[in-house]
Amino acid sequence: MTGVTDTRSTDADPATASLPPDPDLYDSPRATRARAKGLDAPYIRGGDDPDPARGIADERRYWRLLVAMVITIVASGFVIGTILALAGPGAGG
């Protein structure tokens, strides 16, 4: 039987294996919480939202769209029900 000849790195995440630690982010609130949780990394990977105002504006727009769709669906049920009720009992089937 032959041995394994895999030459890949044994690090868990090769994308971060070559990245040096960032001393400015070590004392950030995210890094402090990560260390308090006992995580292996000195800080949680990822980052802060670069443009939170745009994200909030998008969320508001989607919220309005959702409310409008719900109102449209509910109102259309009332409209269809009213039309069928006014058409009479013999028109439904």
Backbone atoms as SQL, in Angstrom:
CREATE TABLE atoms (id INTEGER PRIMARY KEY, chain TEXT, resi INTEGER, resn TEXT, atom TEXT, x REAL, y REAL, z REAL);
INSERT INTO atoms VALUES
  (1, 'A', 1, 'MET', 'N', 0.840, -1.154, 0.000),
  (2, 'A', 1, 'MET', 'CA', 0.000, 0.000, 0.000),
  (3, 'A', 1, 'MET', 'C', 0.902, 1.240, 0.000),
  (4, 'A', 2, 'THR', 'N', 0.530, 2.247, -0.791),
  (5, 'A', 2, 'THR', 'CA', 1.341, 3.461, -0.858),
  (6, 'A', 2, 'THR', 'C', 0.780, 4.524, 0.067),
  (7, 'A', 3, 'GLY', 'N', 1.621, 5.409, 0.490),
  (8, 'A', 3, 'GLY', 'CA', 1.217, 6.484, 1.392),
  (9, 'A', 3, 'GLY', 'C', 0.544, 7.623, 0.632),
  (10, 'A', 4, 'VAL', 'N', -0.009, 8.508, 1.376),
  (11, 'A', 4, 'VAL', 'CA', -0.677, 9.662, 0.794),
  (12, 'A', 4, 'VAL', 'C', 0.382, 10.652, 0.296),
  (13, 'A', 5, 'THR', 'N', 0.206, 11.132, -0.921),
  (14, 'A', 5, 'THR', 'CA', 1.173, 12.071, -1.490),
  (15, 'A', 5, 'THR', 'C', 0.537, 13.428, -1.763),
  (16, 'A', 6, 'ASP', 'N', -0.414, 13.800, -0.960),
  (17, 'A', 6, 'ASP', 'CA', -1.092, 15.083, -1.123),
  (18, 'A', 6, 'ASP', 'C', -0.158, 16.190, -0.658),
  (19, 'A', 7, 'THR', 'N', 0.087, 17.187, -1.523),
  (20, 'A', 7, 'THR', 'CA', 1.012, 18.263, -1.189),
  (21, 'A', 7, 'THR', 'C', 0.292, 19.522, -0.725),
  (22, 'A', 8, 'ARG', 'N', -1.014, 19.465, -0.565),
  (23, 'A', 8, 'ARG', 'CA', -1.749, 20.644, -0.112),
  (24, 'A', 8, 'ARG', 'C', -1.428, 20.941, 1.346),
  (25, 'A', 9, 'SER', 'N', -1.689, 22.165, 1.732),
  (26, 'A', 9, 'SER', 'CA', -1.444, 22.590, 3.103),
  (27, 'A', 9, 'SER', 'C', -2.439, 21.908, 4.031),
  (28, 'A', 10, 'THR', 'N', -2.033, 21.690, 5.247),
  (29, 'A', 10, 'THR', 'CA', -2.919, 21.050, 6.216),
  (30, 'A', 10, 'THR', 'C', -3.695, 22.071, 7.034),
  (31, 'A', 11, 'ASP', 'N', -3.557, 23.374, 6.706),
  (32, 'A', 11, 'ASP', 'CA', -4.325, 24.400, 7.415),
  (33, 'A', 11, 'ASP', 'C', -5.808, 24.225, 7.133),
  (34, 'A', 12, 'ALA', 'N', -6.621, 24.640, 8.074),
  (35, 'A', 12, 'ALA', 'CA', -8.059, 24.510, 7.918),
  (36, 'A', 12, 'ALA', 'C', -8.574, 25.381, 6.777),
  (37, 'A', 13, 'ASP', 'N', -8.041, 26.565, 6.623),
  (38, 'A', 13, 'ASP', 'CA', -8.492, 27.484, 5.577),
  (39, 'A', 13, 'ASP', 'C', -7.262, 28.039, 4.863),
  (40, 'A', 14, 'PRO', 'N', -6.962, 27.548, 3.667),
  (41, 'A', 14, 'PRO', 'CA', -5.752, 27.999, 2.991),
  (42, 'A', 14, 'PRO', 'C', -5.798, 29.468, 2.596),
  (43, 'A', 15, 'ALA', 'N', -6.975, 30.069, 2.501),
  (44, 'A', 15, 'ALA', 'CA', -7.065, 31.479, 2.129),
  (45, 'A', 15, 'ALA', 'C', -6.483, 32.372, 3.210),
  (46, 'A', 16, 'THR', 'N', -6.597, 31.970, 4.456),
  (47, 'A', 16, 'THR', 'CA', -6.078, 32.789, 5.545),
  (48, 'A', 16, 'THR', 'C', -4.712, 32.330, 6.031),
  (49, 'A', 17, 'ALA', 'N', -4.181, 31.264, 5.467),
  (50, 'A', 17, 'ALA', 'CA', -2.897, 30.754, 5.931),
  (51, 'A', 17, 'ALA', 'C', -1.768, 31.741, 5.654),
  (52, 'A', 18, 'SER', 'N', -1.861, 32.515, 4.567),
  (53, 'A', 18, 'SER', 'CA', -0.786, 33.433, 4.225),
  (54, 'A', 18, 'SER', 'C', -1.047, 34.848, 4.731),
  (55, 'A', 19, 'LEU', 'N', -2.181, 35.097, 5.369),
  (56, 'A', 19, 'LEU', 'CA', -2.489, 36.432, 5.855),
  (57, 'A', 19, 'LEU', 'C', -1.860, 36.669, 7.222),
  (58, 'A', 20, 'PRO', 'N', -1.150, 37.780, 7.383),
  (59, 'A', 20, 'PRO', 'CA', -0.587, 38.081, 8.697),
  (60, 'A', 20, 'PRO', 'C', -1.679, 38.625, 9.621),
  (61, 'A', 21, 'PRO', 'N', -1.517, 38.508, 10.912),
  (62, 'A', 21, 'PRO', 'CA', -2.513, 39.056, 11.829),
  (63, 'A', 21, 'PRO', 'C', -2.550, 40.580, 11.735),
  (64, 'A', 22, 'ASP', 'N', -3.699, 41.141, 11.971),
  (65, 'A', 22, 'ASP', 'CA', -3.882, 42.589, 11.889),
  (66, 'A', 22, 'ASP', 'C', -3.905, 43.154, 13.306),
  (67, 'A', 23, 'PRO', 'N', -2.840, 43.845, 13.735),
  (68, 'A', 23, 'PRO', 'CA', -2.791, 44.329, 15.123),
  (69, 'A', 23, 'PRO', 'C', -3.842, 45.398, 15.418),
  (70, 'A', 24, 'ASP', 'N', -4.283, 46.141, 14.408),
  (71, 'A', 24, 'ASP', 'CA', -5.297, 47.169, 14.646),
  (72, 'A', 24, 'ASP', 'C', -6.658, 46.549, 14.974),
  (73, 'A', 25, 'LEU', 'N', -6.951, 45.409, 14.381),
  (74, 'A', 25, 'LEU', 'CA', -8.247, 44.771, 14.619),
  (75, 'A', 25, 'LEU', 'C', -8.248, 43.853, 15.835),
  (76, 'A', 26, 'TYR', 'N', -7.088, 43.627, 16.437),
  (77, 'A', 26, 'TYR', 'CA', -7.019, 42.692, 17.557),
  (78, 'A', 26, 'TYR', 'C', -7.842, 43.168, 18.748),
  (79, 'A', 27, 'ASP', 'N', -7.863, 44.455, 19.015),
  (80, 'A', 27, 'ASP', 'CA', -8.592, 44.988, 20.161),
  (81, 'A', 27, 'ASP', 'C', -9.964, 45.538, 19.788),
  (82, 'A', 28, 'SER', 'N', -10.429, 45.255, 18.592),
  (83, 'A', 28, 'SER', 'CA', -11.756, 45.735, 18.194),
  (84, 'A', 28, 'SER', 'C', -12.827, 44.969, 18.974),
  (85, 'A', 29, 'PRO', 'N', -14.043, 45.502, 19.044),
  (86, 'A', 29, 'PRO', 'CA', -15.114, 44.798, 19.771),
  (87, 'A', 29, 'PRO', 'C', -15.383, 43.403, 19.224),
  (88, 'A', 30, 'ARG', 'N', -15.274, 43.232, 17.911),
  (89, 'A', 30, 'ARG', 'CA', -15.500, 41.908, 17.321),
  (90, 'A', 30, 'ARG', 'C', -14.443, 40.915, 17.798),
  (91, 'A', 31, 'ALA', 'N', -13.188, 41.365, 17.839),
  (92, 'A', 31, 'ALA', 'CA', -12.110, 40.482, 18.263),
  (93, 'A', 31, 'ALA', 'C', -12.233, 40.146, 19.742),
  (94, 'A', 32, 'THR', 'N', -12.624, 41.111, 20.536),
  (95, 'A', 32, 'THR', 'CA', -12.805, 40.867, 21.967),
  (96, 'A', 32, 'THR', 'C', -13.893, 39.830, 22.198),
  (97, 'A', 33, 'ARG', 'N', -15.007, 39.962, 21.482),
  (98, 'A', 33, 'ARG', 'CA', -16.094, 38.974, 21.623),
  (99, 'A', 33, 'ARG', 'C', -15.651, 37.597, 21.149),
  (100, 'A', 34, 'ALA', 'N', -14.863, 37.564, 20.068),
  (101, 'A', 34, 'ALA', 'CA', -14.397, 36.275, 19.550),
  (102, 'A', 34, 'ALA', 'C', -13.501, 35.583, 20.572),
  (103, 'A', 35, 'ARG', 'N', -12.597, 36.336, 21.190),
  (104, 'A', 35, 'ARG', 'CA', -11.730, 35.728, 22.204),
  (105, 'A', 35, 'ARG', 'C', -12.523, 35.318, 23.430),
  (106, 'A', 36, 'ALA', 'N', -13.554, 36.090, 23.793),
  (107, 'A', 36, 'ALA', 'CA', -14.380, 35.729, 24.947),
  (108, 'A', 36, 'ALA', 'C', -15.140, 34.433, 24.695),
  (109, 'A', 37, 'LYS', 'N', -15.460, 34.169, 23.425),
  (110, 'A', 37, 'LYS', 'CA', -16.164, 32.927, 23.085),
  (111, 'A', 37, 'LYS', 'C', -15.211, 31.747, 22.941),
  (112, 'A', 38, 'GLY', 'N', -13.929, 32.012, 23.017),
  (113, 'A', 38, 'GLY', 'CA', -12.951, 30.935, 22.932),
  (114, 'A', 38, 'GLY', 'C', -12.634, 30.500, 21.517),
  (115, 'A', 39, 'LEU', 'N', -12.835, 31.367, 20.546),
  (116, 'A', 39, 'LEU', 'CA', -12.546, 31.006, 19.165),
  (117, 'A', 39, 'LEU', 'C', -11.042, 30.984, 18.926),
  (118, 'A', 40, 'ASP', 'N', -10.613, 30.189, 17.972),
  (119, 'A', 40, 'ASP', 'CA', -9.195, 30.057, 17.676),
  (120, 'A', 40, 'ASP', 'C', -8.626, 31.307, 17.018),
  (121, 'A', 41, 'ALA', 'N', -9.415, 31.948, 16.176),
  (122, 'A', 41, 'ALA', 'CA', -8.923, 33.119, 15.448),
  (123, 'A', 41, 'ALA', 'C', -8.889, 34.326, 16.378),
  (124, 'A', 42, 'PRO', 'N', -7.931, 35.237, 16.157),
  (125, 'A', 42, 'PRO', 'CA', -7.859, 36.422, 17.008),
  (126, 'A', 42, 'PRO', 'C', -9.027, 37.371, 16.784),
  (127, 'A', 43, 'TYR', 'N', -9.705, 37.269, 15.652),
  (128, 'A', 43, 'TYR', 'CA', -10.890, 38.086, 15.396),
  (129, 'A', 43, 'TYR', 'C', -11.799, 37.345, 14.428),
  (130, 'A', 44, 'ILE', 'N', -13.041, 37.707, 14.405),
  (131, 'A', 44, 'ILE', 'CA', -14.012, 37.062, 13.521),
  (132, 'A', 44, 'ILE', 'C', -13.772, 37.554, 12.108),
  (133, 'A', 45, 'ARG', 'N', -13.591, 36.612, 11.176),
  (134, 'A', 45, 'ARG', 'CA', -13.363, 37.009, 9.794),
  (135, 'A', 45, 'ARG', 'C', -14.605, 37.653, 9.222),
  (136, 'A', 46, 'GLY', 'N', -14.427, 38.457, 8.238),
  (137, 'A', 46, 'GLY', 'CA', -15.527, 39.188, 7.648),
  (138, 'A', 46, 'GLY', 'C', -15.228, 40.655, 7.828),
  (139, 'A', 47, 'GLY', 'N', -16.240, 41.421, 7.976),
  (140, 'A', 47, 'GLY', 'CA', -15.980, 42.836, 8.177),
  (141, 'A', 47, 'GLY', 'C', -17.267, 43.573, 8.430),
  (142, 'A', 48, 'ASP', 'N', -17.114, 44.824, 8.716),
  (143, 'A', 48, 'ASP', 'CA', -18.267, 45.671, 8.920),
  (144, 'A', 48, 'ASP', 'C', -18.839, 46.050, 7.562),
  (145, 'A', 49, 'ASP', 'N', -20.107, 46.371, 7.555),
  (146, 'A', 49, 'ASP', 'CA', -20.765, 46.786, 6.329),
  (147, 'A', 49, 'ASP', 'C', -20.137, 48.099, 5.869),
  (148, 'A', 50, 'PRO', 'N', -19.610, 48.154, 4.636),
  (149, 'A', 50, 'PRO', 'CA', -18.948, 49.374, 4.205),
  (150, 'A', 50, 'PRO', 'C', -19.904, 50.546, 4.003),
  (151, 'A', 51, 'ASP', 'N', -21.182, 50.263, 3.759),
  (152, 'A', 51, 'ASP', 'CA', -22.151, 51.337, 3.519),
  (153, 'A', 51, 'ASP', 'C', -23.472, 50.974, 4.200),
  (154, 'A', 52, 'PRO', 'N', -23.558, 51.138, 5.529),
  (155, 'A', 52, 'PRO', 'CA', -24.778, 50.723, 6.230),
  (156, 'A', 52, 'PRO', 'C', -26.001, 51.550, 5.838),
  (157, 'A', 53, 'ALA', 'N', -25.829, 52.804, 5.445),
  (158, 'A', 53, 'ALA', 'CA', -26.981, 53.625, 5.057),
  (159, 'A', 53, 'ALA', 'C', -27.667, 53.055, 3.824),
  (160, 'A', 54, 'ARG', 'N', -26.885, 52.570, 2.886),
  (161, 'A', 54, 'ARG', 'CA', -27.465, 51.969, 1.682),
  (162, 'A', 54, 'ARG', 'C', -28.210, 50.687, 2.024),
  (163, 'A', 55, 'GLY', 'N', -27.637, 49.881, 2.914),
  (164, 'A', 55, 'GLY', 'CA', -28.305, 48.647, 3.320),
  (165, 'A', 55, 'GLY', 'C', -29.624, 48.911, 4.025),
  (166, 'A', 56, 'ILE', 'N', -29.645, 49.918, 4.886),
  (167, 'A', 56, 'ILE', 'CA', -30.878, 50.274, 5.592),
  (168, 'A', 56, 'ILE', 'C', -31.922, 50.789, 4.610),
  (169, 'A', 57, 'ALA', 'N', -31.501, 51.591, 3.629),
  (170, 'A', 57, 'ALA', 'CA', -32.438, 52.091, 2.617),
  (171, 'A', 57, 'ALA', 'C', -33.017, 50.936, 1.797),
  (172, 'A', 58, 'ASP', 'N', -32.183, 49.951, 1.455),
  (173, 'A', 58, 'ASP', 'CA', -32.685, 48.784, 0.727),
  (174, 'A', 58, 'ASP', 'C', -33.688, 48.001, 1.567),
  (175, 'A', 59, 'GLU', 'N', -33.408, 47.841, 2.858),
  (176, 'A', 59, 'GLU', 'CA', -34.325, 47.115, 3.731),
  (177, 'A', 59, 'GLU', 'C', -35.669, 47.829, 3.828),
  (178, 'A', 60, 'ARG', 'N', -35.648, 49.148, 3.924),
  (179, 'A', 60, 'ARG', 'CA', -36.907, 49.905, 3.977),
  (180, 'A', 60, 'ARG', 'C', -37.706, 49.724, 2.698),
  (181, 'A', 61, 'ARG', 'N', -37.001, 49.775, 1.571),
  (182, 'A', 61, 'ARG', 'CA', -37.690, 49.607, 0.288),
  (183, 'A', 61, 'ARG', 'C', -38.303, 48.217, 0.194),
  (184, 'A', 62, 'TYR', 'N', -37.582, 47.182, 0.583),
  (185, 'A', 62, 'TYR', 'CA', -38.122, 45.814, 0.537),
  (186, 'A', 62, 'TYR', 'C', -39.279, 45.647, 1.521),
  (187, 'A', 63, 'TRP', 'N', -39.210, 46.310, 2.680),
  (188, 'A', 63, 'TRP', 'CA', -40.298, 46.242, 3.649),
  (189, 'A', 63, 'TRP', 'C', -41.575, 46.838, 3.052),
  (190, 'A', 64, 'ARG', 'N', -41.456, 47.994, 2.395),
  (191, 'A', 64, 'ARG', 'CA', -42.614, 48.622, 1.756),
  (192, 'A', 64, 'ARG', 'C', -43.169, 47.730, 0.655),
  (193, 'A', 65, 'LEU', 'N', -42.302, 47.122, -0.117),
  (194, 'A', 65, 'LEU', 'CA', -42.741, 46.214, -1.173),
  (195, 'A', 65, 'LEU', 'C', -43.480, 45.017, -0.584),
  (196, 'A', 66, 'LEU', 'N', -42.979, 44.464, 0.498),
  (197, 'A', 66, 'LEU', 'CA', -43.639, 43.336, 1.152),
  (198, 'A', 66, 'LEU', 'C', -45.023, 43.718, 1.659),
  (199, 'A', 67, 'VAL', 'N', -45.117, 44.871, 2.320),
  (200, 'A', 67, 'VAL', 'CA', -46.414, 45.328, 2.834),
  (201, 'A', 67, 'VAL', 'C', -47.383, 45.554, 1.676),
  (202, 'A', 68, 'ALA', 'N', -46.921, 46.153, 0.587),
  (203, 'A', 68, 'ALA', 'CA', -47.779, 46.385, -0.572),
  (204, 'A', 68, 'ALA', 'C', -48.268, 45.071, -1.180),
  (205, 'A', 69, 'MET', 'N', -47.410, 44.073, -1.256),
  (206, 'A', 69, 'MET', 'CA', -47.823, 42.780, -1.814),
  (207, 'A', 69, 'MET', 'C', -48.850, 42.105, -0.916),
  (208, 'A', 70, 'VAL', 'N', -48.665, 42.160, 0.395),
  (209, 'A', 70, 'VAL', 'CA', -49.624, 41.547, 1.314),
  (210, 'A', 70, 'VAL', 'C', -50.976, 42.245, 1.201),
  (211, 'A', 71, 'ILE', 'N', -50.976, 43.569, 1.161),
  (212, 'A', 71, 'ILE', 'CA', -52.233, 44.310, 1.032),
  (213, 'A', 71, 'ILE', 'C', -52.915, 43.971, -0.288),
  (214, 'A', 72, 'THR', 'N', -52.146, 43.861, -1.369),
  (215, 'A', 72, 'THR', 'CA', -52.716, 43.521, -2.672),
  (216, 'A', 72, 'THR', 'C', -53.339, 42.137, -2.658),
  (217, 'A', 73, 'ILE', 'N', -52.686, 41.167, -2.071),
  (218, 'A', 73, 'ILE', 'CA', -53.214, 39.797, -2.031),
  (219, 'A', 73, 'ILE', 'C', -54.497, 39.745, -1.203),
  (220, 'A', 74, 'VAL', 'N', -54.491, 40.375, -0.047),
  (221, 'A', 74, 'VAL', 'CA', -55.683, 40.357, 0.810),
  (222, 'A', 74, 'VAL', 'C', -56.830, 41.108, 0.141),
  (223, 'A', 75, 'ALA', 'N', -56.546, 42.262, -0.430),
  (224, 'A', 75, 'ALA', 'CA', -57.596, 43.056, -1.079),
  (225, 'A', 75, 'ALA', 'C', -58.158, 42.330, -2.291),
  (226, 'A', 76, 'SER', 'N', -57.312, 41.642, -3.048),
  (227, 'A', 76, 'SER', 'CA', -57.824, 40.911, -4.214),
  (228, 'A', 76, 'SER', 'C', -58.756, 39.786, -3.787),
  (229, 'A', 77, 'GLY', 'N', -58.493, 39.173, -2.643),
  (230, 'A', 77, 'GLY', 'CA', -59.429, 38.155, -2.137),
  (231, 'A', 77, 'GLY', 'C', -60.787, 38.746, -1.818),
  (232, 'A', 78, 'PHE', 'N', -60.803, 39.935, -1.212),
  (233, 'A', 78, 'PHE', 'CA', -62.074, 40.599, -0.924),
  (234, 'A', 78, 'PHE', 'C', -62.789, 40.988, -2.217),
  (235, 'A', 79, 'VAL', 'N', -62.046, 41.483, -3.187),
  (236, 'A', 79, 'VAL', 'CA', -62.660, 41.894, -4.456),
  (237, 'A', 79, 'VAL', 'C', -63.262, 40.696, -5.171),
  (238, 'A', 80, 'ILE', 'N', -62.529, 39.613, -5.266),
  (239, 'A', 80, 'ILE', 'CA', -63.047, 38.413, -5.940),
  (240, 'A', 80, 'ILE', 'C', -64.251, 37.859, -5.177),
  (241, 'A', 81, 'GLY', 'N', -64.186, 37.853, -3.856),
  (242, 'A', 81, 'GLY', 'CA', -65.322, 37.384, -3.061),
  (243, 'A', 81, 'GLY', 'C', -66.547, 38.252, -3.248),
  (244, 'A', 82, 'THR', 'N', -66.364, 39.555, -3.316),
  (245, 'A', 82, 'THR', 'CA', -67.488, 40.466, -3.516),
  (246, 'A', 82, 'THR', 'C', -68.089, 40.280, -4.898),
  (247, 'A', 83, 'ILE', 'N', -67.283, 40.126, -5.916),
  (248, 'A', 83, 'ILE', 'CA', -67.785, 39.900, -7.273),
  (249, 'A', 83, 'ILE', 'C', -68.582, 38.609, -7.330),
  (250, 'A', 84, 'LEU', 'N', -68.095, 37.554, -6.720),
  (251, 'A', 84, 'LEU', 'CA', -68.813, 36.270, -6.732),
  (252, 'A', 84, 'LEU', 'C', -70.102, 36.369, -5.931),
  (253, 'A', 85, 'ALA', 'N', -70.100, 37.130, -4.835),
  (254, 'A', 85, 'ALA', 'CA', -71.308, 37.278, -4.033),
  (255, 'A', 85, 'ALA', 'C', -72.358, 38.086, -4.783),
  (256, 'A', 86, 'LEU', 'N', -71.946, 39.113, -5.506),
  (257, 'A', 86, 'LEU', 'CA', -72.881, 39.939, -6.255),
  (258, 'A', 86, 'LEU', 'C', -73.396, 39.219, -7.509),
  (259, 'A', 87, 'ALA', 'N', -72.613, 38.297, -8.044),
  (260, 'A', 87, 'ALA', 'CA', -73.025, 37.567, -9.228),
  (261, 'A', 87, 'ALA', 'C', -74.198, 36.630, -8.926),
  (262, 'A', 88, 'GLY', 'N', -74.342, 36.252, -7.689),
  (263, 'A', 88, 'GLY', 'CA', -75.455, 35.407, -7.285),
  (264, 'A', 88, 'GLY', 'C', -75.027, 33.987, -7.032),
  (265, 'A', 89, 'PRO', 'N', -75.889, 33.241, -6.362),
  (266, 'A', 89, 'PRO', 'CA', -75.539, 31.862, -6.007),
  (267, 'A', 89, 'PRO', 'C', -75.478, 30.916, -7.210),
  (268, 'A', 90, 'GLY', 'N', -76.188, 31.205, -8.282),
  (269, 'A', 90, 'GLY', 'CA', -76.192, 30.322, -9.433),
  (270, 'A', 90, 'GLY', 'C', -75.010, 30.533, -10.345),
  (271, 'A', 91, 'ALA', 'N', -74.253, 31.627, -10.181),
  (272, 'A', 91, 'ALA', 'CA', -73.165, 31.931, -11.097),
  (273, 'A', 91, 'ALA', 'C', -71.865, 31.221, -10.715),
  (274, 'A', 92, 'GLY', 'N', -71.798, 30.687, -9.523),
  (275, 'A', 92, 'GLY', 'CA', -70.537, 30.101, -9.051),
  (276, 'A', 92, 'GLY', 'C', -70.283, 28.690, -9.538),
  (277, 'A', 93, 'GLY', 'N', -71.174, 28.060, -10.187),
  (278, 'A', 93, 'GLY', 'CA', -70.798, 26.730, -10.552),
  (279, 'A', 93, 'GLY', 'C', -71.777, 26.007, -11.311);
